[in-house]
Amino acid sequence: MKDSNSIFIGALFLVAAVLIVLNAMGYTMGIGPTAIVLSVVLAACLIKSLVKLSFGGVLFSSAFLLIIYSQPLGIPEKLVPWPIILVAAFGTIGLNLIFRKSINRSKYKARAKEFRESHGNVFVENIASSDGDYVYEKNTFGGSTRYIKSQNLIHADISNSFGEMKVYFDGANITSEFATISVNNSFGETILYIPRKWEIENRVVGSFGSIDANTYSADEKVATVIIEGNVSFGELKIIYI
């Protein structure tokens, strides 16, 4: 996380510095100060999304940059803005459906290694076993409610696009000291109902979306759960029960 944050902040300052110089020299390509500021923010989001392997963040940041610079780049007016935005939206959904599961497995292994290094060798890795260690739930268009019953939860992959998805974890059990929940939400609302005995570490990135996750410290902690992923043009809520 520290490396990702350093890249994000460093890229923000570098892009800002370059644009300030170009603006002072008159090389603005007809782009005003507001657009320059937006360009800095979008470029920073793009770099951070690349680091996080967030399809939504990469595509939407790129889409808005293309919209801002459509005239200098010679992009036809009929493609601006909605066709470009729709391409980013459907591209995000398609790429997440195709690659999200394998990417989250890779992220999960990295999180497990990080957790072991910082907390000692307290975690036994076991992915996608028959007893439901690895849970994958998705919802596309419409609403759905899912109840996770895994008695040895290691990793949950939650994907929601253009709909409302409620996921209850109160029936799940974590037998080790560490688990992860990956959330990918695009143009929808995802609500996670989390047991109060799970101590949550929130690492979700919001790409033009909102994250409502109140801080809560478990009095009788039984496990640490890292919630990661991306929210694009939607909302993620974490509710303790």
C-alpha positions in Angstrom: 0.0 0.0 0.0 2.8 2.4 0.8 4.4 1.8 -2.6 1.1 2.4 -4.4 0.4 5.6 -2.5 3.9 6.9 -3.2 3.4 6.2 -6.9 0.0 8.0 -6.8 1.3 11.1 -5.0 4.5 11.2 -7.0 2.7 11.0 -10.3 0.3 13.7 -9.2 3.1 16.2 -8.5 5.0 15.3 -11.7 2.0 15.7 -14.0 1.1 19.0 -12.2 4.7 20.2 -12.7 4.7 19.4 -16.4 1.4 21.1 -17.0 2.4 24.2 -15.1 5.5 24.5 -17.3 3.5 23.9 -20.5 0.8 26.4 -19.5 3.5 29.1 -18.7 5.1 28.5 -22.2 1.7 28.8 -23.9 1.5 25.1 -24.9 -2.0 24.4 -23.6 -3.6 23.1 -26.8 -6.6 25.4 -26.1 -7.2 23.8 -22.7 -8.2 26.1 -19.9 -7.1 26.0 -16.2 -10.1 23.9 -15.1 -9.4 21.3 -17.7 -5.7 21.3 -16.7 -6.6 20.6 -13.1 -9.0 17.8 -14.1 -6.3 16.4 -16.3 -3.9 16.2 -13.3 -6.5 14.4 -11.2 -7.5 12.0 -14.0 -3.9 11.2 -14.8 -3.3 10.4 -11.2 -6.4 8.2 -11.0 -5.2 6.4 -14.2 -1.8 5.6 -12.7 -3.2 4.5 -9.4 -5.8 2.3 -11.2 -3.0 0.7 -13.3 -1.1 -0.1 -10.1 -4.3 -1.5 -8.5 -5.3 -3.4 -11.8 -8.6 -1.6 -11.7 -10.3 -1.9 -15.1 -13.0 0.7 -14.2 -10.5 3.2 -13.0 -8.2 2.8 -16.1 -11.1 2.9 -18.7 -13.0 5.8 -17.1 -10.0 7.9 -16.4 -8.9 7.4 -20.0 -12.4 8.1 -21.3 -12.6 11.5 -19.5 -9.1 12.4 -20.6 -10.1 11.7 -24.2 -13.2 13.8 -23.8 -11.2 16.8 -22.4 -8.7 16.6 -25.3 -11.1 15.5 -28.0 -10.5 18.6 -30.1 -6.6 18.6 -30.0 -6.7 14.8 -30.7 -9.1 15.2 -33.6 -11.8 12.9 -32.1 -15.1 13.2 -34.0 -17.8 15.2 -32.2 -20.2 12.3 -32.6 -18.1 10.2 -30.2 -18.1 12.8 -27.4 -19.1 12.4 -24.7 -21.6 9.5 -24.4 -20.2 7.0 -26.9 -16.8 7.2 -25.1 -18.4 6.9 -21.7 -20.5 3.9 -22.8 -17.4 2.2 -24.2 -15.7 2.6 -20.9 -18.7 1.3 -19.0 -19.2 -1.8 -21.1 -15.5 -2.4 -21.4 -15.3 -2.3 -17.6 -18.1 -4.9 -17.3 -16.6 -7.2 -19.9 -13.1 -7.1 -18.6 -14.2 -7.7 -15.1 -16.4 -10.7 -16.0 -13.5 -12.2 -18.0 -10.4 -11.5 -15.8 -11.6 -10.4 -12.3 -11.5 -13.9 -10.7 -8.0 -14.7 -11.8 -6.7 -11.2 -10.9 -8.3 -11.4 -7.5 -6.7 -14.7 -6.8 -3.3 -13.1 -7.6 -4.1 -10.2 -5.3 -5.2 -12.6 -2.6 -1.9 -14.4 -2.7 0.0 -11.1 -2.4 -2.2 -10.0 0.6 -1.6 -13.4 2.3 2.1 -13.0 1.9 2.0 -9.4 3.2 -0.1 -10.5 6.2 2.2 -13.3 7.1 5.3 -11.0 6.9 3.7 -8.4 9.2 1.9 -10.8 11.7 4.0 -13.9 11.6 3.3 -17.3 10.0 -0.3 -17.6 11.3 -2.1 -18.2 8.0 -2.4 -21.4 6.0 -3.2 -20.7 2.3 -6.0 -22.7 0.8 -7.7 -21.3 -2.3 -10.9 -22.6 -4.0 -11.3 -25.8 -2.0 -14.5 -27.8 -2.2 -15.7 -26.6 1.2 -16.2 -23.1 0.0 -13.0 -21.3 1.0 -13.2 -19.2 -2.1 -16.6 -17.6 -2.9 -17.5 -15.9 -6.1 -20.8 -14.0 -6.4 -21.9 -11.7 -9.2 -25.0 -9.6 -10.1 -25.6 -7.9 -13.4 -28.7 -5.7 -13.9 -31.5 -6.0 -11.2 -31.2 -6.8 -7.6 -30.0 -9.8 -5.6 -29.3 -10.8 -2.0 -26.6 -13.4 -1.2 -25.9 -15.2 2.0 -22.4 -16.5 2.4 -22.4 -19.7 4.4 -18.7 -20.7 4.1 -17.4 -22.2 7.3 -13.8 -21.7 6.2 -13.9 -18.4 4.4 -10.6 -17.4 2.8 -11.6 -15.1 0.0 -14.8 -13.7 -1.4 -15.1 -12.1 -4.8 -18.1 -9.8 -5.2 -19.0 -8.3 -8.5 -22.0 -6.1 -9.2 -22.8 -4.1 -12.4 -25.9 -2.0 -13.0 -27.8 -3.3 -10.1 -28.2 -3.6 -6.3 -26.5 -6.4 -4.5 -26.7 -7.2 -0.8 -24.2 -9.7 0.6 -24.6 -11.1 4.2 -21.5 -12.6 5.8 -23.0 -13.2 9.3 -23.4 -16.9 8.4 -19.8 -17.3 7.4 -16.9 -18.3 9.6 -13.2 -17.6 9.4 -10.9 -20.3 10.9 -7.6 -18.5 10.3 -6.6 -15.0 11.3 -6.9 -13.4 7.9 -9.3 -13.3 4.9 -10.0 -11.0 2.0 -13.1 -9.7 0.3 -12.7 -8.2 -3.2 -15.5 -5.9 -4.4 -16.0 -4.7 -8.0 -19.0 -2.4 -8.3 -19.8 -0.5 -11.5 -23.0 1.6 -11.9 -24.7 0.0 -9.0 -24.9 -0.3 -5.2 -23.2 -3.1 -3.2 -24.0 -3.5 0.5 -21.8 -5.8 2.6 -23.1 -6.9 6.0 -20.1 -7.8 8.1 -20.0 -9.5 11.5 -18.8 -7.2 14.3 -16.1 -9.7 15.4 -14.3 -9.2 12.1 -11.8 -6.3 12.2 -12.0 -4.6 8.8 -9.1 -3.0 6.8 -10.7 -1.0 4.0 -8.6 -0.7 0.9 -11.3 -0.1 -1.7 -10.6 2.5 -4.3 -13.4 4.8 -5.5 -13.2 5.7 -9.2 -16.0 8.3 -9.5 -17.9 6.4 -6.9 -18.6 6.6 -3.2 -17.6 4.3 -0.3 -19.6 4.4 3.0 -17.6 2.4 5.5 -17.6 3.6 9.1 -14.6 2.7 11.2 -15.3 0.0 13.7 -12.9 -1.8 16.1 -14.0 -5.2 17.1 -14.0 -5.8 20.9 -13.6 -9.6 20.5 -11.7 -9.8 17.2 -11.7 -13.3 15.6 -10.1 -12.3 12.3 -8.7 -9.5 10.2 -10.6 -9.0 6.9 -9.1 -6.9 4.1 -11.8 -5.4 1.8 -10.3 -4.3 -1.5 -11.5 -3.5 -5.0 -12.9 -0.7 -7.0 -16.2 1.3 -7.1 -16.9 3.0 -10.4 -20.0 5.3 -10.7 -21.7 3.6 -7.9 -21.7 3.1 -4.1 -20.3 0.6 -1.6 -21.7 0.3 1.9 -20.2 -1.7 4.7 -22.7 -2.4 7.6 -21.7 -4.1 10.8 -24.2 -6.6 12.2 
